[in-house]
């Protein structure tokens, strides 16, 4: 059963709340008694009681008592948890047993049986590699940067070039994509994507495009920004309008780049977009945007049709047919018709 976190205001405070959980119909399944809480991942949610974190199941019962110093998400049966010891992370199983003791300052989520790790503080001397479920360094920390595995391949940076390796550590796409681009005023790092639906974002020299698993560009590569494919659509930003739209897997623009803001990807057939610009306040010399100056978010379908009219100042993604949204006065979950299935007074909620 899918459960979703709710945030119930305490007294009249907009920042104090308790976390509980509802099902997709809006029925409260776990009463709001926790100080903080995450979504459910592989049947467990990370919740905070006082200063410590634990994990509950869908009945609200603790399966890992609140004794942890931080929260985490389970993937492939394991979760990375900060320990508070010299900023090192440990990996636990779903019984709370430490299966990989704190050794690295960063350990990513497990994918394809491997997790990305970092062996240094994050400066230019740091290197990245991959460990298996026992904590063995199966792919040594020799890369300047790296991303987690997806669809059996991981992006890794060697010097100034990005390439991709397989789970055996051997290059499947030799490093060939620039990791540094020279802009009109300064140089900056380029982005690289993980493989989603068989394609990945890469820098093509004059902009971003999408490559296949042979490393060949299969779309044009002149987008100013690009995100991973989900549900057959990818968000892109085009010059000179500098607005967002969506392309299909063939690189054809299927939703015109007309939105000042748009969610990174479609979820369950919907994506949130803004039709208007925010109205920032420059009176103090620094741009700031108050709630009443924010343009509202609405939801479009995969053809670009507005299905839920813009009226929210914050949105998440649809899961289980519902989506967490906020207005100036409320926080709640809507269904795909835009109707609330649960609603409460506005709070500034924490993690999701």
N, C-alpha and C positions, 0 to 999 in steps of 0.2 A: 504494500500500500504506500502510495506517494504521500508524504507529508510536507508541509510548507511552514516556514517560521512566520509568526505574527508578533507584532510589537505593540504592547498595550501601555499607554501613558500612565505614569504614576503621578497622582495629584494633578497639578496644573503645569508641571514642568514639560518642556518640549525636548529635553535631553535625557530624562530619567524614564526608564521603561522596564518591563519584564517581557521575556520571550516565552512563547508557547508554540503549539503547532496545530494546524488545521489540515483536513483532507481537501480534495479538489472540489467538494460540494460546499465548503465553508464551515463544516462542523468542527468544533474544537475537540481534538483528540487528546492533546497533552496540554494541560492547563498552563497559563503563563506564569511560571514561578522562577525562571532562570534569569540571571543577570545579563547573559548574552547567549547567542546561539547561532549555529550555521545551518545551512541546508543539510538534507540527508545525502550521504554518499555511501553506496553499497549497504544500505540499511541502517546506518548509524549517523547520528548528528553530534557535533561537538558543542557542548554547552558549558557555561561558566557559572559557578556558584562561589560568591565571594571573590577570592583572588585566584582560584584554581579552576582548571578545566577537566572535564571528563567526557564520556560518550554515552548516549542513551540510544535505546532501540525505539521502534515505532509505538510502543506502549508507554514510553516515558521512563522506563526502568533503566537504571544505570548498569551498563555492562562493563564499563571501565570507570571506576569511581573518580570523583573530582580531586585529583591529586597531581595533575600535570600543570606545568608552568605556561603552556600555550596550547593553541588549538591546531587542528589539522583536518585533512580530508583523506578518506580511504580510497585507494585505487589499487586494484589487483590484490586486495586483502591487506595492504600495508599503508601506514600513514607516517609522514614526517612530522616530528614535534620539536619545537625549540625547547631546549633544556635550561637555559639561563646560565649554563656553565661555559664561560668564555665564548658566548655566542655560537655554541655548537649545537647541531641538531641530531636527534636520535630517530630511529625508525621502530615503530611498534606494530604488532599484529592486532587482530580484532579481539583478542583476549587481554590486551594491555601489556603483553610481554615485550621487552626490548629485544628485538632480533638483530639490530645493528646499533651498537653503542655510539655515543656522541664522539665523533672524530672529525667531521667536516663542518665548516661554517655554513654550507648550503648543501641540501640534498633535495632534488626535485621529486615529483611524483613518479611512481613506477608505471612504465608503459612498455609493452612488449617484453616484460620481465626485467627491464633495466631502468635505472634511475640516474639522472645527471647529477654529478657532484662537482663542487668547487673546492680547491685545496688551499686557497689563500684569501686575503681580505677583500679582493675585488679590484686591485690595482693592476698595472700592466705586467706584474710578475705572476699573477694568478693564472692557473691553467685549469682546464675542465676535462673530465673523463666520465666513465660510467661504471656503476657497481651493479652486481646482481643481487638477488634476494637474500643472499647470505652475507652481503657486504664486501664480497671479493671484487677487487678492481679488475674487471674483465677487459675494459678498454682504458688504457692508462691515461692519466691527465697530461696530455700533450697539446691540447687545443687552446688557442687564445680565447675563443668563445665557443659556445655550443648551445643547442636547443634539444629538448626532449624528443624521444622517438615518436613518430606517428606514421602509421602504415608501413612499419618496418624500416624506416629511414630517419636519420637525424642530421640536421644541418650543423656543420662544424666549420670553424674559421681557422685557417692556417695563415699567419701573417696578415696580408691585406686582402685575402680571397676567401670566399665561402664555397664549400662543397658539401657533399652528403655521404654519409657512411651507412652501411648496413649493421645489423646487430652483431656481426662478427668483427666489427671495427675496420673492415676493408672499404675503401672508397667505391661507391657505386656511381657517383658523379664527381669527377676530379675537381678540385678547387678552381673555379673560373669566374665567379661572380664577385664584382668589386665590393669590398666591405667598407671602403671609404670613397665618398664622392666629393668632388671639388665644386662647391657652390660659388656664387658670385662674390660672396664676402668671406666665407670660411669653409673649411672642410668639415664634413660630418659623417657619422656612421650611417650606413644603409641598413635597411631591414631585410630579414630573410624569413620565409614562412616554413611551417611544417606542412607535410603533405596532407591534404584533405580532399576527398573525392578525386584522388589521383593527380592533383595539381598543387603547386606551391608558388608563393610569391617570391620573385627575385628581382634584383636591380639589373636593368639591361643596358646601362650606359647613359641613356637619356631619360630614363624613367623606369617605373615598375611594370612588370608583366608577369605572366604565369608560365611555368615550365612543367613538362611532364617528367616521368621518372627516368627518362634518358638524359635529362638536362637540356632539352630543346624547348625554346619558346614556342608556345602554341597560340598565344594571343599577341597583340601589339604590346610594346613595352615602353609606353610614353606616359603612363599615368603618374600623377604627382604622389598619390598614395594608393595602396591596395591592401585588402584584407583577404583572409582565407575563404575558400568556397564552403558554403553550407547550403544544403537544400537546393543545389544547382544555381546559386547566385553568389556573387562576390561584390562587396562594396568597393568602389573606386572613386578617386577624386581627380578631376580633370582640370587642366589649365585651358583657357585663361579665366574661366568662370569661378574656379576654385570652389566648386560645389560637389556634392556627393550624388552618385547614382549607383546602379547595379548592372553588371554584365552577366551573360550566361557563360557556359563552359567553352563556347567557341569564340569568346571575346566580343560578341555582339552586345551593344548597349540595349538592354531590355527595359530599363527604367532610367529615364533621362536624368542627367546630373543637374538637378534643380533644387536640391535640398541643402540648406546651410549646415545642418547636422543630420546624421543618420546612424542608426545602430550598426555595429560591425558586421552583423550577419542576421539572416532570417532564422527564426525559431518557430517551429510548428506552423510554417506558412505565413508568418507575420514579422514585420520589422518596424521599429519605431523611428519616426522622422519628424523634423521640424520644417514647417513651410516658411517660417519667418525667422529673421535674425533676432538674437537677444539685443537688449538695449542697455549696454554698459554705461555706468556712471563714471565720468572722468573728472568730476569736480575736485577730487583730492589728488589728482595727478596720476593715480593708478587706477586702471580699469577694474571695476567691481560690478557684480551683477546681483541685485537683490531678487527675491522671489517674484515680486510684481513686475520686474523688468525682464524676466525670462520668457522667451517665446515658448508656447506649449508644444508638447509632443503628442502625436497621434500615431496610428498604425496603418500601414499599407500591406496589401497582399503581394504575391510574387510577380504580378503584372503591373504593380504601381498604383492600383486603385486604393483610395483612402477608405478603409473599412471602419475605423474607429476615429471619430473626429478629434482633432488636437484639443486637449484640455488638461494635460498632466505636465507638471514641471520635472518629474523624474519617472523613469520606467526601467524595469528589468526585462528579462526575456520570458517568453511563454514556456511553461513546463506543465505537463499534465492538464493542458487546456486552460490554465490560468496564468496571470502575470501580476507581479507586485508593482504598484504605481503610487505616486504621491501627488497631491494638490497642495495649495497653500494651507488648507485646513485639515486634510485627512490623509491617511495612509491605508491602503487596502489592496485586495486582489480583485481583478476583473476577469470575466470570461471573454471568449472571442466575439461576443456581441457588445462588449464594452460595459456590461452590467456588473455591479459589485456582487461578489459572493461572500465577502467579509470586508468590513470597513471600521476604522477606529480613528480617534483624533491624531493629528499630525505629530510625529516624533522624528528626531534625527537619529535614525537607526544605525547600528554598527555593521558587522559583517553579514554577508549573505553567502 
